[in-house]
């Protein structure tokens, strides 16, 4: 039996790949042109730092 990679498992269960997630975050930042509410920026920062930086 072949073992699946984490990315493959995430896609099976309906998740998105890390690359897709990080691209979505970049698009959000670009569309907001830096004009995010404080709580939106905090959430964006946590998501980006957790999943997109140094991976």
C-alpha positions, 0 to 999 in steps of 0.5 A: 500500500502506498503512503500518501503525502500530507498535501494529498491527504488534505486534498482528499478531505476537502482542504486546499494545498499550502500553496493555494492557501498562501496565494489566497492570502496574498490576493486578499492583501492585494485586494485590500491594498493595505486597508484592513481592519486591525482584527482582519490584519491580525488574522491574516498575519497569523495565517501567513506566518503559520503556513507561508513563511519559511516553508 
